[in-house]
């Protein structure tokens, strides 16, 4: 698809004319009566041809009745509308009413701040959300030259893209950030971008004099790089102003150029890996009904995907997905299928900046994306699904457990907690619980349907008081502690007890105290944070109890 425009727009009065594009492919190009007249764009006439095989072209019936002012045109279809761009603006055909508007509407291209952008040579494509996207050569500006070559060499050519403004119907565009391609010139020229999709990547042709260069990018809005097997990106030296199309049925590329002989020529080829020669003439002066000596130039091809939705509504049901759950967790995937596919239907998937035109009824997704699917039946009726958002969510981090000074057990996950005691789920779901029974506690958190790993277990002691009788006890407090614990006891016949401290993780004895009397503070600030078992014993061995303590 190609427009190579130096825009000097005029607006004509509306007049609806009947000319019916009906074949599989469309080509816009311009003609002039002689080589000398072609140097002046005012002498150019916009033509529109159609073909069922990409090689044999005829004028669209009735097109000769339409005002054909303009130069270096491009054509593209979307829904039931055909858009014909030229130096005079854009003119639209509506299939549902079989009407052309003989009005060339001014095209507006602005940056994100609303400032008008100087541009030439637009080429159009429909993105995955159904918007027209304009590729163009930025004209003017320091060091860029005017506009395809350099005022003073060297200079740099910047090729950019712009997305259609909602509800502007192909007349207003906002420039996307960054450059799609930049070319440093020390001689010659660079102009006339042409963008198309080959099923796996986007292809960008650039014209350089009588040469056509080829670049590619996985994403529509990415940075385009030279096809690595081509020398200096040169696809052919037999002509410039290239336009391309990929035929998924035969897995062949169709490349069109125009030559100094005033002909549009085609080459069918299986790849872009080698330079091309041996182009064949497909359009010349006779195609447009001109006298011998006329010139045909500046091809721009697209597939005719005009629908009849508005005038003859197709009784198609939107593509139905196999699920309404469009999210999944990291490490997993989402398989979507269309459940209402009939024999003869064609399914096309559009997601992010990518598309799958291989007519598959299901796809597996590994990342977040915006998606819609079109369904075309055997009569050519097309309907689109709703646009859905596929979301891939991260697995939440494994929670950690701690115990506060009021003996609550705390999960650092604020939502989605599921608690377990000794491996069995319990009813608590808040981030803070106060167990009534001792045991090994764990927790996991589930957020947006994705569950974390279980936390490390925390062994919880309900009380740090051992009651020996109604009037006898041994107590250690606080638990958890920071640097110091208080030791208190009342045991008949004993005025002092002993203490040994063991690291639970290693079983190593890390501290001991002898002859501890009731109410005595025990300093353990030298210990690392962690879990410890404290043994309390008497000298005669008749008293022996254990406490699990946590040092913060």
N, C-alpha and C positions, 0 to 999 in steps of 0.2 A: 504494500500500500504506500502511495507516494504522493506528496505534493511538493513541488519545488517552486515556492512562491516568492516574488517580490511584490508585497501587498500594496497596491494603490486602489482602494476599494471605492466602489460607487454603489448606490442603491437604486434599483429599478422598480417601476410600479408593478404591483402584483397582477399576474394574469395566469390563470390555471390552464395548463396545456396537458393533453394526454399523450404519453409515450410510455410504453409498458416494458420495463426490463423483465425478462422471463427466463433467461438461460442461467446456467450454473455459475458463471464467472463474469465479472464486469471489469472493464478497463477504461479509465479516463486518460486522455492525452490531448495534446493540442496540435493544430495544423497551421500551415502558412503556405502561401502560393508559390514562394521561391526562396532560394537560399538568402538572397539579399533582404527580402522582406522579413525573414525570421529574426533578424537582429533587433527588430523593434517589437516589444511585447504587445504594442497596440494593434499589431497586425495578426496576432494569434487568435485562433478560434478553438474553443473547448469542444472536444468530441467525446462521445460515450459509446463504447462498443460492448458486445457480449459474446460469450462463447460457451460451448458445452464441454470443451476439452482443453482449453488454454492455448490452442494453436491456431484454430480457425475462427476468425473474428468477423462479425458483421455489426453495422450500426444498429443501435437500439431502435426498433420501429417507432416512427413518429417523433424521434428526437430532433430531426431537422426543422421541426416547427417551433422549437424552443430558442429563445434568445441565447446565444452562445458566446457572449463576451467573456474575456478573461484569458488567463495563460497558466501554464504549468500546473495542471489540475491534479486532484486526488479524489478517490471515491471510496466510500465505506458504507456498510449497512448496519442497522441496529433495529431490532424489532420490525415494525412495518414501515420504517423510514430509510431512505437512501439519502446520503449527504454528499453533495458534489462541491468540493472546494476548488477555488481558483483565485487568481489575482483580484477578481471582482467581488470575492466574498464566499459565502456558502449558499447553495440553493438546494432545497429538499424536495424529495418525491415521497408521497405517502401511498403505499400499496393498497391500504384498506379502502381508500376513496379513489385510487388511480388518478391522482392529481399531482402535477408539478407546480411549484411556486416559481414564477419567473421573477423572483426577487433575490438579489444578491445582498445578503445581510453582512454588515461589517463584523469582522472578528476582533475580539478584545483579548489581549494576553497581558496579565499583570503579575507583579511579584506579590509576596505575602503582605507587603505594606500598602498595596494598592497602586503602586507606580507602574505606568505602562512600560512594557519591555519591548525593545527593538528586536525583531526577529524576521527571518525569512525561511523558506523551504520547509514548511510543516509537513509532517507525515503522521497519519492517524492510526490508532489501534483501539480496540475496546478492552478495558481492563476487567479483572475478575469480579468487580462489583457492578459492571454494566456502564461505567463512565467512559466517554471518549478521552483518550490521552493523546496529546499533541507532541510530537518530537520535532525539534526545529534547530536551526543554526542561529545563534545569537549574533546579531549584526550591530556594528558600531562598538564603541567603547575603546579604551586605551589599548593599543597594540593588537587589535583584532583585525584590522584591515577593512576593506569595503567591497562586498561583504564576504565573498568566497576566497579572494586572494588577499595579499598584503599590500598596503600602501607603501610600506617599507619593510623588506624582509630582514630578519625573521619576524614572524608573528604567530599567534596561537588562535585556533578556531575552537570555539566552545559549543558543543551540542548538548541541548537541554531537553527537558520534558515539562509539560504542563497538563494538569487535570481539569476536566470540564467542570464548570460551576453548576451546581444542582439547579435543575429547571431552566437552564439557559438554552437547551436544545442545540448544543454544538456551536454556540456563538461566543461564549465567554470561557476563559481558561485562567487558572492560577498556576504559576510556575512552581514546580517541585524543588526541594532543596538540593544543592550539589549539581555537578555536571554528570551527564551520562557518558560523555567522551570528550577528550580534548586532544587536538592534533597540532603539533608544532610544525610550522611550515618554514622552510628555507627557500622554497621556490614553488611553482605550480599553485594549486588551489585545493580547497576541501569544502564540500557543500552537499546539499540535497540528501539529507538522511532519509532512509526508508526502513521502517520497523515492521517485523512480522514474527510469528511464533512457529517453531517447527515441532511442537509436541513435547520437547524437553527443555528448550532454551529459546531466548529471544535473539533474533538476528537483526543487526543494524548494518545496512549498506550505506556507504559514503561515496560520493562522486568526486574524482580527482582528475579533471580534464577528461581524457578519453579512457580513463581507468575507473573501475568499480572496486572499492575496498570492502572487506567484510569483517565484522566484529560480532561478539556474542556476550550474553550475560544470562545467568540462571534466573535472575529476577528482573521484572520489567523496569524497576526504578534503581537497578544496580549500576555499577560501573562496567562499561563494555570494553572488552579487551580483544586484540587482534586474534583471528583464527590462527592458532600456533603453527599450523603446517603451511600457511601461505607466506610467501616472501613479502615482507613489508605490507602484509594484509591484502595484497593485490589478488582479487578473485578473477579479474579479466582485464585485458588491455584492448579489447575489441570495441568498447564503448562505455560511456558514462551514464549518469542519471539512472542508476539501476533501480529495479523494483523486484521484489521477491514474493514467492508464495510456496508453502510446503503442502504437497498433496499426500495426506496421510494414507489414502487408499493404496497408492503405489509406492509410498515411501520415497518419493522423488521431490527434489527442489525444482521450481520453475524460476529461472532468472531472466528478466527482461532488461534490455538496454536500448538506447538510441544511438545511432551512428551518424557520422558526418554525411552519409549518403541520404539522410532524411528518412530512414526506415527504423521501425521498432523490431527488434530481433529477440528471439527466445532461445534458451538452452535448457534442456531437461537433464538433470544430473543427480546421482544418488547421494552425494555428499558435498561438503564445502572444503574438503581437505586438499584439493588440487586446483590449480588455475584452469580456467575454462577457455576453450577456443571452439570454433565451428558453430557459431550462433546461426539460427535460421530466421529469415524474414517472416514475420507474421502480420504486420500492419504496415501499409504504405499509403501514398496519396489516394490510391484507388478505393481503399476501404471506406474513406470518408467522401468518396464521389468527387475528388478534385481532378483537375487536369494534370497531365503529365508535367513533371517538374515541381509539383507540390511536395511539401515536407510533412512528415508525421514525427512528433517528438514527445519526450517527457512522459513515459508510461507510468501508470499507477494502477495496480491490480488489487482486487479483493474478491472473496467468495460472495456470491449473491445469497445472503441468508435472510432476505426479506420474508416476513411472516404476514399472515392475513388476519391477525387477531381482531383488529378494530372493525373491519368491514364484514367479515364472515367468521364470527367467533368460533374457534375450535372447541369442541366439547371434550377437552382434555382435563384430566384431574392432575393437580400439582404432584410432582414426585413426592412420595411418602417414604420417610426414613423408617428404619426398623426399630428405632428407639427415640425417646424424647430426652434421654440423658446424654448430654453432649460433653461431659467432663470426665476426666480420668486422672489417675495419679502418676507421678513421675516413676519411670521404670515399667509402666504398663502401656497400653495402646487402646485406641478406640476404633472398632470396625463398624463402619456405616454401610448399610445396603439400601437400595431402592426396592420397595416391596411391590410396587404396582407397575412393573415393566411388562409390556406386551410384545409379542412377536413383531418384529419390524421396527421397534422403537430404537432410537439412538440416544444414548445418555452421555452428557458432557459435564465434567466436574470442574468448578472454578473455586480455587482456594488460595487466599493470600495473593501473591503475585504469580501464582502458578495455575496451570490448567491441565486436565487430562482429557484428551479427545479420543481415546482408544475404545470407547463404547463398552466400559465395564460397569456392572451393576453394583459393585461394592468396592470399597477402598479402606485401607487401614491407615490411621493417622497417628503420628508419634509426637506431634507438637501442637501448640495452640494455633488457631487459624480462623479466619472468617470464611464461610463456605456457602455456595449455592450450587444447585444442579439444574440443568435444563434437560427436558425430555422432548424429543421430536418424533412424531409418529410417521407412519408410512406415507401419509398424505402431505407431509411437510409442515404440519401444525406444530408449534413450539410453545411450551409453557415452562416457567421457571418455578423452582421450589422457593419457599421462604429462605431468606438469608439467616443462617445460624452461626453462633459463635462456639467454636470448639475450644475448651479450656483444659490445659494440662496444669494440675496443681502439684506443688512440691510436697513431699512427705514431711510432716512436722518433725522437729528435733525430738530426740528422746528426752522425756521429762526427768528432772532431778527432784529428789525428796529431801526435806529438812524438817526439823522439829523446832517449834518456837518456844519461848519462855513460859507459855501457858500450856505446853504439852500438846499443842495441835500438830498434826502431821500435814505438811504443806507441799503441794505440787507447784512447780514454777510455771506450769501451763495454766492459763487463766480460764480456758474454755475446753469443753469436750473431753473431760476426764472420765476414765473408767478405772475403778479401783479393784484390787485383788488382795485377798488375805490368804496366805499359804497356798497361792495358785488358783483360788476360787474367786469368781467375780462377786462383788458385794454391791449394795444398792447405791452407795454414795457416788455422786457425779460432780460435786463442787471441787474447788481447788484446795479446800482446807477441811480436814476431818479430824475428829477426836475419837480414836479407837477406844472401845470399851473392853477389848480383850487383847492380850499380848499375841504377837505373831510376826511373820514376815510379810510386809506390805509392799506392793508394787503398784504402778499406775501407768496407763498409756493415754495419749490424747488423740482424738479424731477430729480433724478440721477439714471442711469441704469434702467429706467422704473419704479422706485419706488418713490412715491410722499410723501412729508412730510405733517404734519399738517400745517394749516395756522398760521402765526405769530400772536402775539397779535396786535390789531389794533393801528394805529398811526394816530391821528387827526392832519392834516397838515394845517397850516395857510400860505397862499401864501405870505402875507406881514404883517409886524408888524407896518405899517403906516396907520393911518386913516385920510383921506383927508376930511376936513369939507367943504372946498370951494377951489377956485383957490389959495388963499393965506393963508388958515388956515389948520392946521394939528395937530395931536397928534402922537408921535412916541416913541416906546420903542425899544432899541437895546443894545446888540445883542440878537438874539434868534436862537439857544439855548444860554444860558449864564452859566458862571461858578460861580462867586461870586457876580458880580456887573452888574447892568443894567444902561443905561443912559436914562434919561427922558427929552424929548424935546417937546415943543409945541409952537404954535402961535395961539391963540384964542382971537379974539377981545373982549375987556372988562374984560379979566381975566389975572391976574398976577401970580396966583398960583392955583394949583389943589391938590386934595387928591388922595391917592392910598390905596387899600385894596387887599391883596393877599390871595387866597383860594386854598387849596389842592383839585384837581379835584377828587381824589380817595375817599376822606372822606367828602368833602364839608366844612371842617373846615377852619376858618380864621386863618392864621398862621403869618401874618404880616400886618402892616398898617403904612402909613406915611401921615402926614398932612402938608399943606402949602408948597408944592413942587414947586419950581420955575424952569423956563426953563433952560436946560443944567445941572441940578443937578444930580450927580451920586447917585444911590440907592444901598446900600449894603444889599445883601440877602444871604450872605455866610452861615448863620446859618440854612438854609433850606436843607432838604435832597434832593437828586437827584430825579426828577420826573416831573410831569406835573402840571402846576398851571394856574389858571385864575386870571388875575389882573384887578380889576375894577378901572377906573379912573373917578372921579366925581368932581363936583364943590360944594362949600358950599351952593349955592342956589338951587342945584338939577337940574339945566337946562342942565348941561353937565354930561353925563353918558355913558361910553363906556367900552367894555371888550376886553382883549387881552389874548390869550392862549400862555403861555411861557413854555419853557422846561429848567429845570436846570440840568446841567451835573454833 
